[in-house]
Each structure stands twice: as C-alpha cells, then as structure tokens.
Amino acid sequence: MDLKHMANIIRGLSADGVEKAGSGHPGMPLGCAEIGSVLYFDVLRHSPENPKWPNRDRFVLSAGHASMLLYSLLHLSGYDLSLDDLRNFRQLHAKTAGHPEYGHADGIETTTGPLGQGFANAVGMAIAEQMLAARFNRPGYPVVDYYTYVLCGDGCMMEGITSEASSYAGHLKLGKLIVIYDSNGITIEGSTELAFTESVKDRYLAYGWHVQEIDGHDIDQIKRALVLAKQETERPSLIVAKTNIGHGAPNKAGTAAVHGAPLGKEEILAMKRAIGLPETEFYVSETADQMRQEVISRGSALVADWNRLFNEWREKYPDLAEEWDQAFGCKLPEDLTSRMPAFQPGDKLATRAASGKTVNALAKEVPYLIGGSADLAPSNNTHMDGFGNIKAGDFTGRNFNFGIREHAMGAIMNGISLTGGFRIFGGTFLVFSDYLRPAIRLAAMMKQPVIYVFTHDSIYVGEDGPTHQPIEQTESLRLIPNLWVFRPADAEETVHAWIAALKRLDGPSALVLTRQALPVLPKHDSANMDKGGYIHYAEKKDLDLTIVAAGSEVSLAVDAAKLLEQEGFGVRVVSILCREEFMAQDPAYRDQVIPPTKPVLAVEVGVGSGWYSICPGARIRVFSLDQFGRSGKANEVGAYFGFTPDNLVKEAKQLLNQK
C-alpha cells in the first residue's frame, strides 16, 4: 500500500483542479495529502458503493476551503465523483462546489465553509453515535460502532464556535471523536504569529482532550497517532499535525500565497517534476486505480459483514428493529394530534408553557425526539420529564444540557440531524437566535429538519429591557430561505406548530413563543390552520378591513376588531401562524383569506417590513416596531409603543379613510 504515492496523486489532482477553475485553495490539500491518504485508503471504515451505510465512519472536512482535497479523495477511493467532476471544480451545477455541499455528491457528510461549523457538526455526529449505540446495541451486536474524524485548520481553531464545541465534547468524554489539526501556521494575511500565538495543545488538555503532536507529512507518525487516538476511550482526541502549507510546491510552499490562489502552470509543472508525477493534467496512475478497487472491495466486505450482523440483530430484537425503522424513517403515529394536550377557549397561558406541555406529550409518543436548551430549560420549557439527561458515560437520556453555548448548540444539532435516527430540538431566548444564525442557515441549506424553540419573543419580556427584547429577530429569521417560522397566537396554535414542525422533513422550523400569558380564543376556521394562515375571527357584516397578525398580536387584533364592529365596520382577523407556509399556498386560497380588494392592516411587535408582501395588490398599512424596546413592566412597555386595542382602532380608521 503506497500511501506516499497516493498523497502525491492527491497533490496533482488538487493543484490541477484549482488551476483549471482559476480559483480555489491549493495550500491545505497539498499540505494534508498524507493525512488524507492515510484516512481514506487505510483507516476509515467506509464503503464508496454504499455511501449511506449507517455504520460508516464519518469524515468532516471542517476547513471546507480545502475542498479539492476531499474531492480528490472521493474520486480516488471510488465514490461517484469522476475526473470530469474534478475538472468542473467550482463551475455552475458541478458536484464539486467551491466548498463541500451536502447532497451534491456522495461522501460529503455536511456542508462546510464557515469555519468551525464542520467541527461542531462532528461533535454532534459523535454524540449521535453514542446515543444510537446506547439505544440499539446489545451484547454481541454492536450495530452502531463508528468513529467521527475531523480535519481542521488554524482558522477553525480561532473561531469561537470551535471552543464551545470542544468544551462540550470534552465534558461528554466523546472518546470516538478524533480531530486532526492541520497546524501549518499560515492564514490569508500571513503567519499566524500575527494573531494566534496560544498553545492549542494546552488549551485542549484543559478541555479534557487527549492530545498528540506529530509531523503531518510522516505517514508512520500519522498512522500511529490514529491508533493511539482510537485506543483512548475516555477522551476525545486532538492530533496536532505540523505541516507545510502547499507542501511539494517548490517556490510557494510555506507561504500565504499558496493558501487561496492557483499555483500557476509553471509552479505545478515544477511540483510534479519534484514529486515524480508526469506532467499530464488530472493524472491518475495504475497504482491509484488498483487502490480504488481495494477500497471498494474492502468497503463492500465491511457492509456485508454488518448486514449479516444487523439482520441477526433484527431477528433477535424485533422490538428494537421496529424502533430503529421508526426513528430512521421519522415515522409519526397517525393519530398524534389526538394525543396532545387539549386547550379550550377561556384558558390563558404563555405559548412557551403550552409548548412545554406539548413537548412532554410528544416525548411519550415519539421516542426518537430529543432536545435541550442553552441553560434555559426552565424558561424555555424544553425539558422532557422522566427521560433522563445526556451525560458522560450515559447516553440513554433524551435531554441535553448544552450549557451557555448557543453557537455550538446550533451546529451540534445539525450534526445529530445529519446522522439520522433522531429529531432534535434546541431552545434559547429569541434574542439569542442571532448566536445560532450561521447554523440555522446551514440547516436550511442542507434541508435538515431541526427544530428551534425561541421563547421570550417581544418587548413583553418587559423588565429585562432592550437587550433581551427581540425586535428584528423574528423578521430576520423569516428572511432565511427554507426556514419556516411559526409564531403561534395561543396554546392551540402552539400544538399545531409542533405537529407541523415534526411533519416537516425538508428543512428546519423555528417556534417563536411568548413569555406572557395569552388567551385561547375560539377560531372561525381552524381546519385551515395547516395552511399557515387562516381566518381566525370572521366579520359580522360586509368586509371593510382585514387585520393580519401573528403571535400575541392576534388577540390584540381581535379586541380591536370588536371595537371597530361597535362602530359599524366589518372586520376580519387573520392569524398568520407561519408566513412561509401561507405564502406557499395557492393564490386563490390566499386571496380568499385576505381579499386583495379590501385594505389590510398588518400588526406585529417587531420589524414589519416583510408584511407588505402578505397580500400583493392590496392597500396595506403595517403597524410594527422598528426601534429598540424599553425596560419596564410588559403591559406598560406595550402601551408606550401603541400596542393597545384603542390605538389599533385609530390605525385602522386612518387606513380606512385613505383614498
């Protein structure tokens, strides 16, 4: 097994791919070629012909700018990625995007690019392995038994999300998480001495990790370090690999110039001569072709052995097998809604409290539902009573204590979701959703059905003041493509939002919930709640005005409508539980609910710019809040900003009097 030769083939392919594209990052692929070679051709338990094999080792390229390294490895190890795909690097519609994109090609475990996100995803994958093993493994039947490997660089190590995720991984003692740190000492601006002089080794020892230091170009050292890392079962492992960025490039290696720009044809030819490759572009040797077949054969044998074990396990433990199928198929009971808490008009409770009751009911019916909070479970109402907490050495529980680590929580949730076998939710205050935003965006991009529970949704947080009163967060979340934002008006809508989020499998959902109590009101057309928007309160005479609202403003709108009725107006109130879902409906339904021929008053305690699109063609007035809040009692703050029935009546009359 000539791993050094394979490393040089990787160098040639990576340099050629970046050169042909005219852009990219050749430095790390050249510098980490030996690491990639050892992993893909010797260490990883994977099957290129069965890329979704549940028990495969996971490999995450956290430094996603080094994507040509991953693409070269996937091609050379037999995945469905051709030389033409490598030649089309960074071109429109190519599988080989500038950074690895989940779903574009087999073998890409997660979308990486924003530094540190992949690292934290991998922590989630390692957690998921421990949880799946705790649920499904039985003596003699280790149906879940894989390692999670990460390759990261100096940039990942500088990002704050990596610190959060590493701290949590050390706390949980994730012994099957192995991170290789490409310590090449170079970033875009130059030497890391400009901004990064800490001892990474000591930092990770303090986190509770097992740490080794090696020469990242020495294949024997790489192999020994990986063996030792796998022998360490009580701590996650960090292998600090000292490398030379652009290794093999005779004139540019070791410089910032090789980080993010093509080498140039002359430098590539000089490199190929120096490492013994022919000058042919995208050269793959017969030795490499033979290696590909070996990897494919070895992987097929691994899968066949596992399938035999898995089938025996299925026969011996049919109840567990049924649970496995339910979890990996995200199957829900057909009558799930009937098993949820029932709320009646006249009840009054915060939607966060209604969510807590719903979560606990769901926990009994959906055994693969797991979740937690960033140290706010008592406030978010996210704890599933009686189902235990995840902790080091015991992964049988279903509740996470993520600690005050919102950045890492979001990315860890993505890693768990990507693994499969669970539906994961995570909670924090809505105002702190900004900390999760990069992970939310990636969940939407990867179509992962992660659920976010965001409570304390408006100025009605009150005395905690402007820093804790969300103004722009709800609208900014709605701007993320493929994220559905549910802002329920009461307890009944909260139950529906949870069911809708669980049924949604092609993207994430956010539940935006109140701190303050809201009345449960009778609904005119609750049967259409699943369309994202419906007639909540019907006009008593010919329609003059439609008031559109979400969340706590729906009951406020109903109060205003009743006052306007006393003055002879016909007023309808439409609750928009999920604007994204409503806007996806047939235009005929939307026009039926919000007639474009009548004026529309849209109301929300927050930035309101998005509401102008709710009914194209209608005359719309938006009453919203486009400034930061104030500290004070909730009702007084609301009244100060004009969110009262009397003031809504005034706004409505001004709209009705417009010509």
N, C-alpha and C positions, 0 to 999 in steps of 0.2 A: 504494500500500500504506500505509494509515493505521494505523501501529503504535501511535501515541499513542491513537487511538480504541479499538483493541483492548485496550490497557492499562487504559483506563477501564472497558470492559466487564468485564474480569477483576476489577477492583475491586468493581464492583457485584455480580457473582455471588459473589465470595468473602465479602463482607460479609453478603449475604443468606443464604448457606449457614450461616455461623456463627450468625447471628441466629436463624434458624429452628430450628437444633439446640439453641440455648440454651447452647452451649459451643463452644470451639474457639479458634483463634489467628488473628485477622484481621490483626495488625500486619505480619507479613512478606509475606503475599500482597498487601497494599496497597502496601507499600514496594518490592516486587520486581516489580510488574506490568509495568514497561517491560522489565526483563531477560527475564521470561518471554515477553513478546510478541515480542521480537527473536529469541529462540531458536526458538520453536515456529512462527512464521509467516515467518521469513526465513532462519535459519541451519541448523537441524537438517535432516539428510538422513534423513527418516523417512517411513513410509507408514502412515497410520491404518488403511487397508484390509488391510495386511499387517504386523501389529504384531510378528511374529516373524521378519521378514526378517533373515537373518543379517548383512547388511552395513549395517544401520541404525546411525546414531549413537545412542549411549546417553546418556540424561539421568537423573541421580540427584539427587533432592531429599534431600540429606543432612539438612537441617533438617526432618525429617518432620512436625513440628507444623504446618508451613505447608501442610498437605495440600490445603486448598481452592484454593491456587494451582495445584497440579498438576491437580486435578480440573477446574478451570475451563479450563485449557489443553487437557486431553484432550478435553473436550466441544467446545470451540470449534475444535479442529483436526480433528475428525471421527472420533475414536475411539468405540468402542461404550460411551459413557457419556452418558446422556440428561439432560435437565433434571430429570426426576423423580429420577434418581440423585443429582443435586446437592441437590435438595430433601430427600432422605433422608439427608443427611450425618450421620454418627455414629449412625445408627439400626441396630437389630438386623437382621442379614442384608443390610445395604446393601453395595454395592460400594465405597461411599465411607466407609471406616472412619476413625476419628479420626486415625490415621497411615496412610500408604500401606502396603498389604499386598500382597505379591507373590502373583499368582494371582487376586486379587479382581477386577481389571479389566485389560483390555489397556492397554499403555503404562506400567504400573508395573514398573520394571525390578528393583526389590528392595524388601524390607521395610525401612523406615526409621522411626526413632523414637528409639532410644538414640543420642544424639548422637555423631557421629564414625564410627559403623559404616558408614553410607552412603558417606562419604568414602573409607574404606578399601576398601569393596566396589568403588568406582570405580577405585581403583588396580589391583585385581585384574582388572577388565574391560579396562583399558588394557594391562596385561601380556598378557592373553589375546589381544588384538588383535595385538600384536607377535609373539607365538608362532605364532598361526594364519597370519599373513602370511608368517613365515619358513618355514613348512612347505608352504604351498599356493600362494602367489603365484609366478608365473613372468613373464618379460618380456612385457609387453603384456597380461597377465592379472592385474590386481590384484583378485582376487575377495574379498580381505579388506582393507578400507581404510576404517575408520571412526574417528570421534573419540568420546571419552568426556567429557561435560560434567557438572559438579557445581555445585549451588548450595548453599552452606553459610552458616552464620551465626556469630556470636560464640561461641555455645555449643559448636559443633563445634570451633572453634579452641582452646577451653580444654581440651577432652578430651585425655587423654594418647594415646589411640589415633591421633588425627589427627597428632600429632607423629611417632609411629613410622611411620605410613603415608607421610607426606610425606617423611621422611628417606629411606625406601626408594625412593620414586618419583623423588626427585632423584638418588639413587645410580644407578638404572637409566636415567636420562635419558629419561623417558617423554614424548616430545615431542607425543604426541597426547592427552594428558590436560590438560583446561582446567577450572580451578576458578574460579568466581565467588564471591567472599566478600562477603556482604551485611553490610557494616560499618555497622550502624545505632547502635551504642553503647548499646543497651538490652537488659537481661535482666529476668527476673521481678522481681528485687529492686530494680531501678532502673538507674542509669547503670553502664556497665561500669567507670567510674572507681573503683567500689567494690572491684574485684578483678582488673582486667585492664587493665594500662597498658603492656604491652610493645609494641615495634614489630613488628607482624606482617610488614610489608614486609621489614625487615632479617632477621627470622628466616627467611623463605622465600628470600631471597637467599643466606643461609648454607647452606640446604639444597641450593642449586644450581638454584633455580627462576627462571624469567623472570617478573618482577613488573611490573604496571602499576597505576596508580591513576586512577580515573575517578569522575565523577558518575553514580551508578546510576540517575538519572532522565533522563539525557540520551541519547536514542536514538542519535544520531550517534556519541557517545563509546562507547557500548556496542558498536555495530557495528564501529567502527574498532579497538577493543581486541580483539575476537574475530578480526578479520582478521590483526592482528599476532600474536596467540597462535597462529594456525594456520600462520603463516609461520615461527615458531620451532620447529625440528625437533629440536633437541638438548636441550631442557629442557622439563619440564612448566611450565605457565603458571598463574599466580595473578593474577586481576583483582580488585583491591580496589575494590569499588564502594561509595562513600559514599552512604548512603540515609537517608531519614527514615522511621522506622517508622510505619506507619499513614498513609502519605502520601495526602493527599486528605481525610482526616477533619479537619474544621476546628477542632475543640476538643481532640481526643485525640491527634493526630499528634505524634510525638516523645516520647511519654510511656510509662512502663511499663504504664499502664492499658490500652493498646491491644494489648499483647503477647498476652495469653491469656484475653480475655473478650470477649463480644459488644459491639459498639459501642453498641447501643441504637437503637431505631427513629428517634428524633429526630436522632441523630448521622448515621445512614445517609441519612436524607432530606436533611439539610444537605449531606452529602458529594455526593450525587447532583446536587443543585442546583448545587454549586460546580464539578463537573467536566462538567456538561452532559448528564447522563443523566436520562431520565424516572423518575418515582417507582415505576414498575412493578417488582414483585419478580422477580428472575431474568430481567432484561431482556437480550435478545439482538437486536441491530439487524440490518437487512438487510445492512449492510456486513459485519458479522461472519459472517452466513450465506454471503455471497459469498466471504469469506476462507477459510471452511471448505472450500468447493468447490475453491478454488485449491490449498490444501494437499493435499487428497485427490488432485487431478489431478496435481500435481507429484510426489507420492509414488508414484503408480501408474506414472508415466513412469520414475522412478528404478528402480523394481523391474523394469519391463520391460527397461530397458537392461541392468541387472545380470543378469537371467535369460538374455539373449542372450549376454552375456559368459561367464556361468557354463556354459552349455550348450556353447559353443565350447571352453571350457577342459576340460570333461568329455570331449569327443571327442578332444581333442589329448593329454590326460594321463589316460588311463583308470586307470592305477595310482594316481595321486593322488586321483582321484574315488572309487575304491574305499576308499582310506584315509579320505577325508572321510566317506563313508557309515558306515564302521565306527566312526569317532570320534564323530560326532554321534548315531549310533544306539546307542552304548555296547555294541557287539556283542563278545562274547567267543568264543574258539574253543570248539567243543563238547567237545573232549577236554582242556580246560585242566588239570584236576586231574592227569591222567596225565603232564603235562609239568613238574610241580612236584617239588621235592626229596623224596626218599623217606627216611623215618626208620624205624628198627627198634627193637623192644624191646631194651634194653641200652644204647642211645645215651643220652648225657646232655649237655644243653646248655641254656643260657638261652633262654627263649622270644623274647627280643629278638634273639638270634643266629639262631634259626630264622626269625624274621620277616625278618631281613636277607637270608638265603639265598632266602627266598620272594620278596621284593621284586625281587631280581636276576633270578630266573627269570621272574617276571611281566613285567619290563621287556622281555624278549625276545619275549614273546608278545602283549603289549598295548601297541602303540606310542603310544597316547594317554594312557598312565599317566605322570603327572608328580608330583613331590613334593620335599620337602625337610625342613629341620629348623631350629629356632631355635638355631643354633650348636651343635647336639648330635649331628650326623650320626654321628660315630664311636661315640658312646654309644647312640644310638637305632638304629643300623644301618639308616639310611634311604637311604644313597647308592646310586644305580644306576650300577654301574661301567661305564665306557665310553660313557656317554651325555651327557657334557658338562654344563656348568653355565650357567645363565641369567646373562647379564651385559650391561651397557650395550653396545649396538651388535651384540650377537649373542644372538638369542633362539632359536637352533636347539637348545640343550641341553634337558635334561629335569630337571635337579637345581636346586633353589633353595637359595641361602644367604640365609635370611631374616634372619640376624643375631639378636641378642638382642632380639627384638621379637614376643613371643608374642601380645600383643593384636592387633597389626596382622596377623600371620600368619593368625590365625583368620578375620578379616574379609576379607582378600585372597583366601584360599581360597574363601570364599563367592562373591566376585565372579567368580573364574575359573570356578567351577562354574555359576553363573548364565549365563555366556556360552555354555557348551556346547563340545563338541569335545575335552574333556579329563576325565579322572578325576584328582582332586588329593588327595594325602595330605600331612600335615604332622606332624612329630614334636617332642616335648619330654618332659621328665620328668613323670610323672603328677602330682606335687605341684604343678606349674606349670599344670596344666589349669585351675586357677582363673583364670588370666590370660586364657584363651580362652573362658571360660564364656559371656559375652554373645554371642559369635559362634556358639558351638555351639548355644545356644538358638535363635538366628535361623535357623541351618541346619536345625534340626529343624522349626521353624515353617514354613519355606519348602520343606520336603521336598527339600533338596539332598543328594545322595549323597556328601558329603565324608567322608574317612576320616582319623581321628586315630590316631597311633601314640604311645601313652603308655607309656614304659618306667620301670624302677625303681619297681615297683608296691607296695612294702610296707616294713615295718620291716627286711626283709632287705637294704635299702640299707646298713644297718649303720653303719659309722663316720661317715658323713656326718651322722648324728644326726637329731633330731626335725624340724628344719626341712625336711629332704629325705625324710623317711619319710612317705608318704601314709597317712592313717588314714581320713579321711572322704571322700576324693575319689571313690573308686570308687562308693560308695553314693550320693553326691550326683549323680554323672553319671547313675546309673540313675533318678534322680528326674525327669530331663528327658524329657517326653513325646516319643515318636518318635525318640529316640536309642537305638540298640542298642549295648550294651556287651558286648564279647567279652573274657572273661578265660580264655585257654587254659591247660590243665593241662600241656601238653607241646608238643613240636615238631609232632606230627601234628595236634593241635587248632589250632595256630597256622596251619598251611597251610589248614586248613578255614576258619578265621576270615577269612583274607584272601579266599578264594574267595567266601565268603558275603557279605562286605562289598562286593566288586565286583559281585556279582549284585543287590545291593540298590540300587534306583533311586529309592525314595520317601522317603529320609531318610538321615541321617548314621550312621556307625558309629565306635565307638571300640575300639581294640585295646589292652588293658591287659596289659603284658608284664613279665617278670621280669628282674632283673639277674643273679640267681643261677641256676646250672645246675639243671635238673630232669630226672629220669629219664623216658625214653619207656617207658611201660608197656603191656602187652597190654590190649586193650579187649574187653569182653564183647559189646557191641552197637554198634560204631562206625557201623553202617549208619544209625543214627538220630541221629548227631551233628548232622545238619542240622535237627533239631527243637529245638536249643538246649540240650537236656538229655537224657541217656541213661544207661543202666546201664553204668557203667564197670567195676565189679567185682561179680560175682554171688555171692550167698550160696551156701554149700556145703550147707546144711540149711534146715529151715523158717525163714522170716524172723522175726527178733526185732527188728531195728533197721535203719533206713536212715540212712546218713551222707551228707549232701548237702554238697558243697564246690565250690569254683571255684579255678582257677589253681593256685598252688603247694600249696594245702591238699589237693588231690585225692590226690597221692602220700602225703601225711601221713595222710590218711583211710584209704588202702589199708593202710598199715603198721599203723594202729590196728585195722582190721578183721581182719587176720591174727592179731593178738594176741588179740582177742576170740574168734576162732574156736578158738584153742587152749584156751579156757575153756568151749567148748561152745555158743557163741552163733552164730546165723545172721545174718550182717551183709552188707548190700549197700552199695556206694558208688555214688552218682550224681554224675556230673560235670555241673555247670551251666555250659556254655560261654557261653551268652547267656541271661540270665534273662528278658529281654523276649521273645525268640523262644520260649522254653519256655512262658511263661505265655500265649502266643498260640495254643498247640496245643489240640486237642480235649481236654476234661476227661478223657475216657476214657483217652487216652494218658498224661496227666499222672498219673492215679491208678494206671495200670499201672506207671509208673516209680517213683513214690513212693506206695505204698499208704497211704491215709489211716487205715487201721485199725491201723497199726503206728507206734510212736514214731519221731520224726525228730530227728537231731542235725545241725544246720547249722553249718558251720565256715568262718570267713573271718577273715584277719588284717586287720581293719578294722572300721568301724562296721557292726553287724549287724542293725539294726532292720528292714531290708527282707526279711530271710529268714523272718520269721514268716508271710509271705504265700505261701510256696512251696508249701504243701500245706494249704489250708483244711480244717479238720476233724481234722487230725492233732494228736497231742500233740507239741509241738515245743520243743526246747531249743536255744538259739543260743549257741555259743561263739565270741566275737568279741573285738574290741579297741576299747574305747570311751574310750581315753585316748591321749595322745601317746606316741611311742616313746622310746627311749633311744639314746645313742651308744655303740657297741661293736661287736664282731665279730658278723656276721649271725647265726650259729647261737647265740651266747650271748644275743643280744637275743631271739631267738625262744624259747629255753628259759626265759628270765626271765619272759616273758609266758605261758608254759604251752603253747606250740605244739610239743608233743612227742607221739609215739605213746602213751607211758605216761600222760600227762595226759589225752589224748583218751579212752583206755580208762576212766579214772576218771570223766570227764564222762559217758560212755556208760552206765556202771553206775549212776550216780546217776539218770539218766533212766529206765533200765530198772526201777529199784527204786521209782520214783514210782507211786502208785496214783491 
